[in-house]
Amino acid sequence: LSVPGTRFPLEPAHDLDVGTNSVQTYELLPNDYFILDVQMRSGNVKSPVLVLQSTLDRETETSHILTLIAKDGGLPVRSGMVQISIIVNDANDNAPVFSQSVYRVTLLENAATGTQVIILNATDLDDGPNGEISYSFGSHTSVRVRELFGVDSKTGEIRVKRKLDYEENSVFELNIQATDGGSHAMSGHCDVLINIIDVNDNPPEVTLTSLSTTVSENVASGTIVALFAAADKDSGANGQV
């Protein structure tokens, strides 16, 4: 997270000659990130300093090779060259990202406990602990959802924890959070929408609404003797009586 303007002092070059025949100038070959500043130290020693000019991004380039040239003031001019290797350490500057913001899943209401619903996979461009992801329910996930479903913190796998009932809830919304392991943790979110499919698990219920206690032997054909109603809690064809 070094910001432009950050300075990196370098070891001065050494020349056995003295006076103008000693080191007089430094040159940094052109690059996209650093410039050179030369400071005068005690004893007329010139000290090179690298100055960061543009923000570094480890996810784009993990290292940089710079070439520094030191020249003396003699005739002819003599020079020495050194390569400087810059290793860019990772900073936790990327949040975990899901491939989709919303995932849609269908599930039979008679799905057994332990049934796999979906495996989520978030990615993080950072390295090491900064890129290690753990999964959990987000703060917007209801208590009921947490009772019925579980999410594996390491794999992102969601499974059924308890018996489902279409007649109680036909749709569930799960808010899932992926958090990295950086010291200043960053998170990404997605929603999983689960549509429960009805199965024929309820028998029709018959209710007697009216009943004549006695019926004459000469009662006319078509006379209503009793009224009853039937209902089925299932949906669609499963609930048609």
FENKAMO-V920313 format. One line per field, one symbol per residue. ss: DSSP state (@ for helix, = for strand, . for the rest). phi: phi as a letter, one per 30 degrees, with the letter a starting at -180 (. if undefined). psi: psi as a letter, one per 30 degrees, with the letter a starting at -180 (. if undefined). Layout:
ss = ???
phi = ???
psi = ???
//
This chain:
ss = ......===.........@@@.======.....========@@@========..........==========......=========.........==...=======.......====..==....@@@@.=====.....@@@@@@===.....====..........==========......===========.......=======..............======....@@@@..
phi = .dcejdcbdcdddcbddbiddddcbbbcdeadbbbcbccccdihdccdbdbdcbddbddcbdabccccccbccdbddcbbbbcccccdddbdcbdebddbdbccbcbddcedejddcaccbcbbddciedcdcbcadddddddddddcbbbddccidcbdcbdcbedcbcbbccccccbdcddcecbbbbcccccdcdbdcbddccbdcabddbbddcdddjddcabbbbbbddchddcdc
psi = gklkfkkjklkllkkfllbffakelkkkkklffklkkkkkakghkkkkkkkkelkkjefekflkjlkkkkkagljlkllkkkkkkjkjkkligklkklflfkkkkkkkfgklkfkkeljljllkfllbffgkkkklklfgkleeefefllkkfefgkklkelkljefekfkkjkjkkkklgleiklllllkjjjkkkkligklkkkkjfkkkflkkfgkkkfkkelklkklkfllbffgk.
//
